[in-house]
Amino acid sequence: MAQTTSFKAEVRGEIKENKEEIKIFKEEIKAEIKESKEEIKKF
């Protein structure tokens, strides 16, 4: 039983990490899109 609990905790930890990474990734994409729009305006 103890193994199952630690496994679930591990999976939860990984899911949390993935969500954080996705959030950071989305922020980066938003920043890049903003930069692209700025460049298009200059052009």
N, CA, C and O atoms as a Maestro MAE file, in Angstrom:
{
 s_m_m2io_version
 :::
 2.0.0
}

f_m_ct {
 s_m_title
 :::
 protein
 m_atom[172] {
  # First column is atom index #
  i_m_mmod_type
  r_m_x_coord
  r_m_y_coord
  r_m_z_coord
  i_m_residue_number
  s_m_chain_name
  s_m_pdb_residue_name
  s_m_pdb_atom_name
  i_m_atomic_number
  :::
  1 25 0.827 -1.209 0.000 1 A "MET " " N  " 7
  2 3 0.000 0.000 0.000 1 A "MET " " CA " 6
  3 2 0.866 1.266 0.000 1 A "MET " " C  " 6
  4 15 0.561 2.235 -0.695 1 A "MET " " O  " 8
  5 25 1.923 1.246 0.769 2 A "ALA " " N  " 7
  6 3 2.783 2.428 0.879 2 A "ALA " " CA " 6
  7 2 3.355 2.822 -0.482 2 A "ALA " " C  " 6
  8 15 3.516 4.004 -0.787 2 A "ALA " " O  " 8
  9 25 3.657 1.811 -1.290 3 A "GLN " " N  " 7
  10 3 4.213 2.099 -2.618 3 A "GLN " " CA " 6
  11 2 3.219 2.866 -3.481 3 A "GLN " " C  " 6
  12 15 3.590 3.807 -4.182 3 A "GLN " " O  " 8
  13 25 1.956 2.458 -3.427 4 A "THR " " N  " 7
  14 3 0.928 3.122 -4.231 4 A "THR " " CA " 6
  15 2 0.826 4.591 -3.859 4 A "THR " " C  " 6
  16 15 0.729 5.454 -4.731 4 A "THR " " O  " 8
  17 25 0.849 4.873 -2.558 5 A "THR " " N  " 7
  18 3 0.728 6.250 -2.084 5 A "THR " " CA " 6
  19 2 1.889 7.098 -2.585 5 A "THR " " C  " 6
  20 15 1.680 8.203 -3.087 5 A "THR " " O  " 8
  21 25 3.110 6.589 -2.450 6 A "SER " " N  " 7
  22 3 4.268 7.358 -2.890 6 A "SER " " CA " 6
  23 2 4.244 7.528 -4.404 6 A "SER " " C  " 6
  24 15 4.681 8.552 -4.929 6 A "SER " " O  " 8
  25 25 3.733 6.522 -5.096 7 A "PHE " " N  " 7
  26 3 3.642 6.610 -6.554 7 A "PHE " " CA " 6
  27 2 2.672 7.717 -6.949 7 A "PHE " " C  " 6
  28 15 2.955 8.516 -7.841 7 A "PHE " " O  " 8
  29 25 1.530 7.753 -6.277 8 A "LYS " " N  " 7
  30 3 0.534 8.797 -6.553 8 A "LYS " " CA " 6
  31 2 1.123 10.174 -6.276 8 A "LYS " " C  " 6
  32 15 0.920 11.107 -7.052 8 A "LYS " " O  " 8
  33 25 1.845 10.300 -5.181 9 A "ALA " " N  " 7
  34 3 2.470 11.573 -4.820 9 A "ALA " " CA " 6
  35 2 3.477 11.982 -5.891 9 A "ALA " " C  " 6
  36 15 3.565 13.154 -6.257 9 A "ALA " " O  " 8
  37 25 4.234 11.008 -6.390 10 A "GLU " " N  " 7
  38 3 5.220 11.269 -7.438 10 A "GLU " " CA " 6
  39 2 4.534 11.761 -8.703 10 A "GLU " " C  " 6
  40 15 4.966 12.733 -9.323 10 A "GLU " " O  " 8
  41 25 3.462 11.078 -9.075 11 A "VAL " " N  " 7
  42 3 2.723 11.458 -10.282 11 A "VAL " " CA " 6
  43 2 2.170 12.863 -10.124 11 A "VAL " " C  " 6
  44 15 2.246 13.673 -11.048 11 A "VAL " " O  " 8
  45 25 1.611 13.154 -8.953 12 A "ARG " " N  " 7
  46 3 1.076 14.496 -8.699 12 A "ARG " " CA " 6
  47 2 2.175 15.538 -8.823 12 A "ARG " " C  " 6
  48 15 1.971 16.606 -9.401 12 A "ARG " " O  " 8
  49 25 3.338 15.218 -8.276 13 A "GLY " " N  " 7
  50 3 4.479 16.129 -8.353 13 A "GLY " " CA " 6
  51 2 4.869 16.395 -9.795 13 A "GLY " " C  " 6
  52 15 5.151 17.533 -10.169 13 A "GLY " " O  " 8
  53 25 4.884 15.341 -10.604 14 A "GLU " " N  " 7
  54 3 5.245 15.487 -12.012 14 A "GLU " " CA " 6
  55 2 4.210 16.306 -12.763 14 A "GLU " " C  " 6
  56 15 4.560 17.140 -13.599 14 A "GLU " " O  " 8
  57 25 2.945 16.072 -12.471 15 A "ILE " " N  " 7
  58 3 1.871 16.827 -13.132 15 A "ILE " " CA " 6
  59 2 2.018 18.306 -12.786 15 A "ILE " " C  " 6
  60 15 1.879 19.169 -13.653 15 A "ILE " " O  " 8
  61 25 2.301 18.595 -11.515 16 A "LYS " " N  " 7
  62 3 2.483 19.979 -11.068 16 A "LYS " " CA " 6
  63 2 3.643 20.618 -11.829 16 A "LYS " " C  " 6
  64 15 3.534 21.750 -12.298 16 A "LYS " " O  " 8
  65 25 4.756 19.888 -11.949 17 A "GLU " " N  " 7
  66 3 5.919 20.395 -12.677 17 A "GLU " " CA " 6
  67 2 5.568 20.665 -14.131 17 A "GLU " " C  " 6
  68 15 5.947 21.696 -14.687 17 A "GLU " " O  " 8
  69 25 4.847 19.741 -14.743 18 A "ASN " " N  " 7
  70 3 4.458 19.911 -16.141 18 A "ASN " " CA " 6
  71 2 3.591 21.142 -16.318 18 A "ASN " " C  " 6
  72 15 3.763 21.893 -17.278 18 A "ASN " " O  " 8
  73 25 2.659 21.352 -15.399 19 A "LYS " " N  " 7
  74 3 1.782 22.525 -15.472 19 A "LYS " " CA " 6
  75 2 2.606 23.796 -15.376 19 A "LYS " " C  " 6
  76 15 2.353 24.759 -16.100 19 A "LYS " " O  " 8
  77 25 3.596 23.806 -14.482 20 A "GLU " " N  " 7
  78 3 4.469 24.973 -14.327 20 A "GLU " " CA " 6
  79 2 5.213 25.225 -15.632 20 A "GLU " " C  " 6
  80 15 5.296 26.362 -16.097 20 A "GLU " " O  " 8
  81 25 5.755 24.154 -16.224 21 A "GLU " " N  " 7
  82 3 6.499 24.282 -17.477 21 A "GLU " " CA " 6
  83 2 5.604 24.795 -18.588 21 A "GLU " " C  " 6
  84 15 6.013 25.646 -19.377 21 A "GLU " " O  " 8
  85 25 4.384 24.280 -18.653 22 A "ILE " " N  " 7
  86 3 3.436 24.709 -19.687 22 A "ILE " " CA " 6
  87 2 3.130 26.191 -19.499 22 A "ILE " " C  " 6
  88 15 3.062 26.943 -20.471 22 A "ILE " " O  " 8
  89 25 2.946 26.609 -18.246 23 A "LYS " " N  " 7
  90 3 2.655 28.011 -17.943 23 A "LYS " " CA " 6
  91 2 3.802 28.898 -18.433 23 A "LYS " " C  " 6
  92 15 3.575 29.913 -19.093 23 A "LYS " " O  " 8
  93 25 5.026 28.506 -18.105 24 A "ILE " " N  " 7
  94 3 6.206 29.271 -18.526 24 A "ILE " " CA " 6
  95 2 6.265 29.316 -20.050 24 A "ILE " " C  " 6
  96 15 6.538 30.361 -20.640 24 A "ILE " " O  " 8
  97 25 6.007 28.169 -20.680 25 A "PHE " " N  " 7
  98 3 6.041 28.059 -22.135 25 A "PHE " " CA " 6
  99 2 5.018 28.994 -22.769 25 A "PHE " " C  " 6
  100 15 5.320 29.680 -23.746 25 A "PHE " " O  " 8
  101 25 3.812 29.021 -22.217 26 A "LYS " " N  " 7
  102 3 2.755 29.900 -22.732 26 A "LYS " " CA " 6
  103 2 3.166 31.358 -22.608 26 A "LYS " " C  " 6
  104 15 2.943 32.148 -23.525 26 A "LYS " " O  " 8
  105 25 3.767 31.720 -21.479 27 A "GLU " " N  " 7
  106 3 4.227 33.098 -21.266 27 A "GLU " " CA " 6
  107 2 5.266 33.462 -22.315 27 A "GLU " " C  " 6
  108 15 5.243 34.565 -22.861 27 A "GLU " " O  " 8
  109 25 6.186 32.531 -22.599 28 A "GLU " " N  " 7
  110 3 7.228 32.779 -23.597 28 A "GLU " " CA " 6
  111 2 6.612 32.980 -24.967 28 A "GLU " " C  " 6
  112 15 7.020 33.875 -25.708 28 A "GLU " " O  " 8
  113 25 5.633 32.155 -25.309 29 A "ILE " " N  " 7
  114 3 4.971 32.270 -26.610 29 A "ILE " " CA " 6
  115 2 4.273 33.621 -26.714 29 A "ILE " " C  " 6
  116 15 4.367 34.294 -27.740 29 A "ILE " " O  " 8
  117 25 3.574 34.019 -25.652 30 A "LYS " " N  " 7
  118 3 2.885 35.317 -25.643 30 A "LYS " " CA " 6
  119 2 3.887 36.439 -25.873 30 A "LYS " " C  " 6
  120 15 3.625 37.362 -26.646 30 A "LYS " " O  " 8
  121 25 5.033 36.362 -25.203 31 A "ALA " " N  " 7
  122 3 6.066 37.389 -25.338 31 A "ALA " " CA " 6
  123 2 6.576 37.432 -26.775 31 A "ALA " " C  " 6
  124 15 6.776 38.510 -27.335 31 A "ALA " " O  " 8
  125 25 6.787 36.258 -27.371 32 A "GLU " " N  " 7
  126 3 7.280 36.195 -28.746 32 A "GLU " " CA " 6
  127 2 6.257 36.752 -29.721 32 A "GLU " " C  " 6
  128 15 6.617 37.469 -30.655 32 A "GLU " " O  " 8
  129 25 5.000 36.433 -29.517 33 A "ILE " " N  " 7
  130 3 3.938 36.937 -30.399 33 A "ILE " " CA " 6
  131 2 3.901 38.459 -30.303 33 A "ILE " " C  " 6
  132 15 3.769 39.149 -31.314 33 A "ILE " " O  " 8
  133 25 4.016 38.976 -29.084 34 A "LYS " " N  " 7
  134 3 4.012 40.421 -28.866 34 A "LYS " " CA " 6
  135 2 5.177 41.062 -29.623 34 A "LYS " " C  " 6
  136 15 5.006 42.080 -30.294 34 A "LYS " " O  " 8
  137 25 6.356 40.459 -29.509 35 A "GLU " " N  " 7
  138 3 7.539 40.972 -30.205 35 A "GLU " " CA " 6
  139 2 7.326 40.954 -31.713 35 A "GLU " " C  " 6
  140 15 7.676 41.912 -32.402 35 A "GLU " " O  " 8
  141 25 6.756 39.875 -32.226 36 A "SER " " N  " 7
  142 3 6.509 39.759 -33.662 36 A "SER " " CA " 6
  143 2 5.570 40.859 -34.131 36 A "SER " " C  " 6
  144 15 5.791 41.460 -35.182 36 A "SER " " O  " 8
  145 25 4.535 41.122 -33.366 37 A "LYS " " N  " 7
  146 3 3.578 42.171 -33.718 37 A "LYS " " CA " 6
  147 2 4.266 43.527 -33.744 37 A "LYS " " C  " 6
  148 15 4.003 44.344 -34.627 37 A "LYS " " O  " 8
  149 25 5.147 43.767 -32.776 38 A "GLU " " N  " 7
  150 3 5.893 45.026 -32.720 38 A "GLU " " CA " 6
  151 2 6.737 45.171 -33.984 38 A "GLU " " C  " 6
  152 15 6.768 46.240 -34.594 38 A "GLU " " O  " 8
  153 25 7.418 44.100 -34.376 39 A "GLU " " N  " 7
  154 3 8.275 44.130 -35.556 39 A "GLU " " CA " 6
  155 2 7.459 44.373 -36.817 39 A "GLU " " C  " 6
  156 15 7.888 45.110 -37.704 39 A "GLU " " O  " 8
  157 25 6.298 43.762 -36.897 40 A "ILE " " N  " 7
  158 3 5.429 43.940 -38.066 40 A "ILE " " CA " 6
  159 2 5.001 45.400 -38.160 40 A "ILE " " C  " 6
  160 15 4.950 45.969 -39.250 40 A "ILE " " O  " 8
  161 25 4.693 46.007 -37.009 41 A "LYS " " N  " 7
  162 3 4.288 47.419 -36.986 41 A "LYS " " CA " 6
  163 2 5.414 48.296 -37.539 41 A "LYS " " C  " 6
  164 15 5.171 49.196 -38.343 41 A "LYS " " O  " 8
  165 25 6.640 48.028 -37.103 42 A "LYS " " N  " 7
  166 3 7.805 48.799 -37.565 42 A "LYS " " CA " 6
  167 2 7.961 48.649 -39.068 42 A "LYS " " C  " 6
  168 15 8.253 49.610 -39.779 42 A "LYS " " O  " 8
  169 25 7.763 47.439 -39.530 43 A "PHE " " N  " 7
  170 3 7.934 47.109 -40.939 43 A "PHE " " CA " 6
  171 2 6.896 47.860 -41.756 43 A "PHE " " C  " 6
  172 15 6.858 47.727 -42.979 43 A "PHE " " O  " 8
  :::
 }
 m_bond[171] {
  # First column is bond index #
  i_m_from
  i_m_to
  i_m_order
  :::
  1 1 2 1
  2 2 3 1
  3 3 4 2
  4 3 5 1
  5 5 6 1
  6 6 7 1
  7 7 8 2
  8 7 9 1
  9 9 10 1
  10 10 11 1
  11 11 12 2
  12 11 13 1
  13 13 14 1
  14 14 15 1
  15 15 16 2
  16 15 17 1
  17 17 18 1
  18 18 19 1
  19 19 20 2
  20 19 21 1
  21 21 22 1
  22 22 23 1
  23 23 24 2
  24 23 25 1
  25 25 26 1
  26 26 27 1
  27 27 28 2
  28 27 29 1
  29 29 30 1
  30 30 31 1
  31 31 32 2
  32 31 33 1
  33 33 34 1
  34 34 35 1
  35 35 36 2
  36 35 37 1
  37 37 38 1
  38 38 39 1
  39 39 40 2
  40 39 41 1
  41 41 42 1
  42 42 43 1
  43 43 44 2
  44 43 45 1
  45 45 46 1
  46 46 47 1
  47 47 48 2
  48 47 49 1
  49 49 50 1
  50 50 51 1
  51 51 52 2
  52 51 53 1
  53 53 54 1
  54 54 55 1
  55 55 56 2
  56 55 57 1
  57 57 58 1
  58 58 59 1
  59 59 60 2
  60 59 61 1
  61 61 62 1
  62 62 63 1
  63 63 64 2
  64 63 65 1
  65 65 66 1
  66 66 67 1
  67 67 68 2
  68 67 69 1
  69 69 70 1
  70 70 71 1
  71 71 72 2
  72 71 73 1
  73 73 74 1
  74 74 75 1
  75 75 76 2
  76 75 77 1
  77 77 78 1
  78 78 79 1
  79 79 80 2
  80 79 81 1
  81 81 82 1
  82 82 83 1
  83 83 84 2
  84 83 85 1
  85 85 86 1
  86 86 87 1
  87 87 88 2
  88 87 89 1
  89 89 90 1
  90 90 91 1
  91 91 92 2
  92 91 93 1
  93 93 94 1
  94 94 95 1
  95 95 96 2
  96 95 97 1
  97 97 98 1
  98 98 99 1
  99 99 100 2
  100 99 101 1
  101 101 102 1
  102 102 103 1
  103 103 104 2
  104 103 105 1
  105 105 106 1
  106 106 107 1
  107 107 108 2
  108 107 109 1
  109 109 110 1
  110 110 111 1
  111 111 112 2
  112 111 113 1
  113 113 114 1
  114 114 115 1
  115 115 116 2
  116 115 117 1
  117 117 118 1
  118 118 119 1
  119 119 120 2
  120 119 121 1
  121 121 122 1
  122 122 123 1
  123 123 124 2
  124 123 125 1
  125 125 126 1
  126 126 127 1
  127 127 128 2
  128 127 129 1
  129 129 130 1
  130 130 131 1
  131 131 132 2
  132 131 133 1
  133 133 134 1
  134 134 135 1
  135 135 136 2
  136 135 137 1
  137 137 138 1
  138 138 139 1
  139 139 140 2
  140 139 141 1
  141 141 142 1
  142 142 143 1
  143 143 144 2
  144 143 145 1
  145 145 146 1
  146 146 147 1
  147 147 148 2
  148 147 149 1
  149 149 150 1
  150 150 151 1
  151 151 152 2
  152 151 153 1
  153 153 154 1
  154 154 155 1
  155 155 156 2
  156 155 157 1
  157 157 158 1
  158 158 159 1
  159 159 160 2
  160 159 161 1
  161 161 162 1
  162 162 163 1
  163 163 164 2
  164 163 165 1
  165 165 166 1
  166 166 167 1
  167 167 168 2
  168 167 169 1
  169 169 170 1
  170 170 171 1
  171 171 172 2
  :::
 }
}
